[in-house]
Amino acid sequence: MMNILITGGAGFIGSHTYVVLQENGYNPIIVDNFSNSSEKVITNLETICGKPVTYVKADVNDPATYDQLFTTYQIDGIIHFAASKAVGESVANPLKYYRNNVASTVLLLEKMQQYGVNNLVFSSSCTVYGQPDELPVTENSPVQEAVSPYGNTKQICEEIIRDTVQANATLKAISLRYFNPIGSHKSALIGELPLGPPANLIPFLTQSVAGLRGPLQVWGTDYPTADGTAIRDYIHVMDLAHAHVKALSHVLGRNNTAYYDFFNIGTGEGSSVYQVIQAFEKATHKKVAYEVRDRRPGDITAVYAATEKSNNILGWKAEISLEEALKDAWAWQEALL
């Protein structure tokens, strides 16, 4: 059984990927300092999977973390999630983001080389595309100048991984550029746990409907879209978790020569804010109260993925509908109440 290290494995996407790795016969090992997650996630993963979770509470910016992990376990591959991820915070505190996101990735690659670990899947983002000139966004779309330090860290990390692969004859790596993950595991035992006011639409929406916040804020209704609201590609977190396992299988299955590629991970469809509100109301039979506000600086009009490359090369396709994802997101919110 292959040991797969998941950095940031107690987070939203990491925890769901843990479940799918288990289901596919891997032995996932979590390293997380729980700065942006809860240790309760470990207990809940044990309930879902029916077996103990192997995890290390440690900082991925500490070289001793990897020395401990790589000498204790024979690590066959790594899925690197651990990063700070709030766009607004990155603008206010860019150095935190360059240390947590970029420096930790450099350290990880150094330790992979030191210990001869050659398989990596990197958690990237569609923010690397900025405001695309054409939709849907393909992997051939130009990488635009980042609109935030967070987005810039993802661009920089991709470049660092690519350059490291070019200099290393046996390193194999994939960057997954995700669009907008939503939903939760069917058990409602794991899901998205934003600290403080959510920056993303769906947790703000569910918290608003649950009475934890005031009306949902709709930021801008004057975009050049059919209903005036911004459009995004919302993908169920379980579909996204399956994409990581497909990407991991792809790098593990290649011969032991240098390889790097990147893939869009989305549904291939864009949904406006108003369409999301309508879909949520239909899926849950709950009314969404909202207020219209002016556009936020830095928000783009529309972005959604072309997914043919990931469909054809990784053999992966998103399967869960927007309504089903919103139903799961609401079940998770109800479980938290």
C-alpha positions in Angstrom: 0.0 0.0 0.0 1.5 3.4 -1.0 2.0 6.0 1.6 0.7 9.4 0.4 1.6 12.5 2.4 -1.1 15.2 2.5 0.1 18.6 3.6 -2.8 20.6 5.0 -4.8 17.4 5.0 -7.2 18.5 7.7 -8.4 21.4 5.5 -11.5 21.6 3.4 -10.2 20.0 0.2 -7.5 18.0 1.9 -9.9 16.1 4.3 -12.2 15.1 1.4 -9.2 14.0 -0.6 -8.1 11.9 2.4 -11.4 10.0 2.1 -11.0 9.3 -1.6 -7.4 8.2 -1.2 -8.6 5.7 1.5 -11.3 4.4 -0.8 -8.8 3.9 -3.6 -6.4 1.7 -1.5 -3.8 4.3 -0.6 -2.5 5.0 2.9 -2.8 8.8 3.4 -0.8 10.5 6.1 -1.8 14.0 7.1 0.6 16.8 8.2 -1.2 19.9 9.5 -0.6 22.6 12.1 -4.4 23.2 12.4 -3.9 27.0 12.0 -6.8 27.1 9.5 -8.6 23.8 10.5 -9.8 21.8 13.5 -8.4 18.7 15.1 -12.0 17.5 15.2 -11.6 16.8 11.5 -9.3 13.9 12.4 -12.0 12.3 14.6 -14.6 12.8 11.9 -12.3 11.2 9.3 -11.9 8.2 11.5 -15.7 7.9 11.7 -16.1 8.2 7.9 -13.3 5.8 7.1 -13.8 3.4 10.0 -10.1 3.3 10.9 -7.5 5.4 12.7 -6.0 8.4 10.9 -2.2 8.7 10.7 -1.4 12.4 11.2 1.4 14.6 12.5 0.7 18.0 14.0 3.5 20.1 12.6 4.4 23.2 10.5 5.3 22.7 6.9 7.7 25.6 7.1 9.9 23.7 9.6 12.6 21.5 7.9 12.4 19.1 11.0 8.8 18.3 10.0 9.9 16.6 6.8 13.0 15.0 8.4 10.6 13.4 10.9 8.1 12.3 8.2 10.5 11.1 5.6 12.6 9.0 8.1 9.5 7.5 9.8 7.5 6.6 6.7 8.4 5.5 3.1 6.6 8.3 1.3 5.6 7.4 -2.3 3.8 10.7 -3.2 2.7 14.0 -1.9 -0.4 16.1 -2.4 0.5 19.7 -1.3 -2.5 21.7 0.0 -1.0 23.5 2.9 -1.3 27.3 2.2 -2.9 30.5 3.3 -5.8 31.2 1.0 -7.8 34.4 1.8 -7.4 36.9 -1.0 -8.2 39.9 1.2 -5.8 38.9 3.9 -3.1 38.4 1.3 -3.5 42.0 0.3 -3.2 43.2 3.9 -0.4 40.8 4.9 1.5 39.7 1.8 4.6 38.5 3.6 2.6 35.9 5.5 1.4 34.5 2.1 4.9 34.5 0.6 6.2 32.6 3.6 3.4 30.2 4.1 2.8 29.5 0.4 6.0 30.0 -1.5 8.7 29.3 1.1 6.9 26.1 2.3 6.8 24.9 -1.3 10.5 25.5 -1.8 11.3 23.6 1.4 9.0 20.7 0.4 10.8 20.4 -3.0 14.2 20.5 -1.3 13.2 17.8 1.1 11.7 15.7 -1.7 15.0 15.8 -3.5 16.9 15.1 -0.3 14.9 11.9 0.5 14.3 10.8 -3.1 10.5 11.4 -3.2 9.5 12.0 -6.8 5.7 12.3 -7.1 3.9 15.6 -6.4 0.4 17.0 -7.0 0.2 20.7 -6.3 -3.0 22.6 -5.2 -3.1 25.6 -7.6 -5.9 27.9 -8.6 -7.8 29.4 -11.5 -6.7 32.8 -10.1 -3.6 32.4 -12.3 -5.7 33.2 -15.3 -7.0 36.6 -13.9 -9.7 38.1 -16.1 -9.5 35.8 -19.2 -9.9 37.3 -22.7 -12.0 34.3 -23.8 -14.3 31.8 -22.1 -14.2 29.0 -21.3 -10.6 29.1 -20.0 -8.3 26.5 -21.5 -4.9 25.5 -20.3 -3.5 27.4 -23.3 -5.1 30.7 -21.9 -2.4 33.2 -20.9 -1.5 33.5 -17.3 -2.3 37.1 -16.4 -0.7 39.4 -13.9 -2.1 38.3 -10.5 -4.7 40.6 -8.9 -3.6 39.6 -5.3 -0.6 38.3 -3.5 -2.5 35.0 -2.9 -2.9 34.6 -6.7 0.7 35.5 -7.2 1.9 32.8 -4.8 0.1 30.2 -6.9 1.7 31.5 -10.1 5.2 31.6 -8.4 4.8 28.1 -6.9 3.8 26.7 -10.3 6.9 28.3 -11.9 9.1 26.9 -9.1 7.8 23.4 -9.5 8.2 23.5 -13.3 11.8 24.8 -13.0 12.6 22.2 -10.4 11.3 19.4 -12.6 13.4 20.7 -15.5 16.5 20.5 -13.2 15.7 17.0 -11.8 15.7 13.9 -14.0 13.2 11.9 -11.9 10.7 14.5 -10.4 7.1 14.2 -11.7 4.5 16.8 -10.8 1.1 18.1 -11.7 -0.5 21.4 -10.8 -4.3 21.4 -10.5 -5.9 24.7 -11.2 -9.2 24.5 -9.4 -12.2 26.7 -9.9 -14.7 27.2 -7.0 -15.0 24.2 -4.6 -18.3 23.9 -2.7 -20.4 21.2 -1.0 -19.3 18.6 1.6 -19.1 14.9 2.2 -22.5 13.1 2.2 -22.0 12.3 5.9 -21.9 16.1 6.7 -19.0 15.2 9.1 -16.5 17.3 7.1 -16.9 20.5 5.1 -15.7 24.0 4.7 -14.8 25.8 8.0 -13.9 29.4 7.2 -12.4 31.4 10.1 -14.2 34.7 10.6 -16.5 36.2 7.9 -16.4 33.9 4.8 -14.7 35.4 1.7 -16.5 32.9 -0.6 -20.1 33.0 -1.7 -21.4 29.6 -0.6 -20.4 29.6 3.1 -21.6 33.2 3.4 -24.9 32.1 1.8 -25.4 29.1 4.1 -24.4 31.1 7.2 -26.8 33.9 6.2 -29.7 31.4 5.7 -28.8 29.7 9.1 -29.2 33.1 10.8 -25.6 33.4 11.7 -25.1 36.5 9.5 -27.3 39.2 8.0 -28.5 39.1 4.4 -26.2 37.7 1.7 -24.2 40.5 0.0 -24.4 40.4 -3.8 -21.4 42.3 -4.9 -22.4 44.0 -8.1 -25.3 43.6 -10.5 -23.9 45.7 -13.3 -21.5 43.1 -14.8 -21.9 42.5 -18.6 -23.6 39.1 -17.9 -27.2 37.9 -18.6 -28.4 38.9 -15.1 -25.7 41.4 -14.2 -24.0 39.3 -11.5 -20.6 37.7 -11.7 -20.1 34.2 -13.0 -18.0 31.4 -11.6 -17.5 27.6 -12.0 -18.7 25.9 -8.9 -17.4 22.3 -8.4 -18.3 19.8 -5.7 -15.4 19.2 -3.4 -15.8 15.4 -3.8 -15.4 15.8 -7.6 -12.3 17.8 -6.8 -11.0 15.2 -4.4 -11.4 12.5 -7.1 -9.4 14.8 -9.5 -6.5 14.7 -7.0 -6.5 10.9 -6.9 -6.6 10.7 -10.7 -3.7 13.2 -10.9 -1.7 11.2 -8.3 -2.4 8.0 -10.2 -1.2 9.6 -13.4 2.2 10.7 -12.0 2.7 7.4 -10.1 2.0 5.5 -13.3 4.6 7.3 -15.5 8.1 6.0 -15.9 10.7 7.5 -13.6 11.6 10.5 -15.8 11.0 14.2 -15.3 7.4 15.3 -16.1 5.3 18.4 -15.4 1.9 19.4 -16.5 -1.1 21.4 -15.3 -4.9 20.9 -15.6 -8.1 22.9 -15.1 -10.4 21.3 -12.6 -13.9 22.6 -12.9 -17.4 21.6 -14.2 -17.0 23.4 -17.6 -20.1 25.5 -16.8 -20.5 29.0 -15.3 -23.2 30.0 -12.8 -24.0 33.6 -11.9 -24.6 34.7 -8.3 -28.4 34.9 -8.9 -28.4 31.4 -10.5 -26.7 30.1 -7.4 -29.3 31.7 -5.2 -32.1 30.2 -7.2 -30.4 26.8 -7.3 -30.0 26.9 -3.5 -33.6 27.8 -2.9 -34.7 25.0 -5.2 -32.4 22.4 -3.6 -33.1 23.2 0.0 -36.6 24.9 0.0 -35.0 27.7 2.0 -35.4 31.4 1.1 -32.2 33.5 0.6 -32.4 37.1 1.8 -29.8 39.3 0.0 -28.7 42.8 -0.4 -27.1 44.3 -3.5 -23.8 46.1 -3.0 -21.3 47.8 -5.3 -18.7 45.7 -7.0 -15.7 44.7 -5.0 -12.3 45.8 -6.3 -10.4 43.0 -8.0 -13.5 40.8 -8.7 -13.6 39.6 -12.3 -16.7 39.4 -14.4 -16.7 35.7 -15.3 -14.5 32.6 -15.3 -15.2 29.0 -16.0 -13.2 26.1 -17.1 -12.6 24.1 -20.3 -12.1 20.6 -18.9 -11.3 18.5 -22.0 -7.6 18.2 -21.1 -8.3 16.7 -17.6 -11.1 14.6 -19.1 -8.9 13.1 -21.8 -5.5 12.8 -20.0 -6.5 12.2 -16.4 -9.7 10.3 -17.2 -11.6 12.6 -14.8 -14.9 14.5 -15.1 -17.0 16.4 -12.7 -20.2 14.5 -12.1 -22.2 16.2 -9.3 -24.7 19.0 -10.1 -24.8 22.5 -8.7 -28.1 21.8 -6.9 -26.7 18.6 -5.3 -23.5 20.5 -4.2 -25.6 23.3 -2.6 -27.8 20.7 -0.9 -24.7 19.1 0.6 -23.3 22.5 1.6 -26.6 23.2 3.5 -26.5 19.8 5.2 -23.0 20.6 6.4 -24.1 24.0 7.7 -27.1 22.4 9.5 -24.7 19.9 11.2 -22.7 22.8 12.6 -25.7 24.5 14.2 
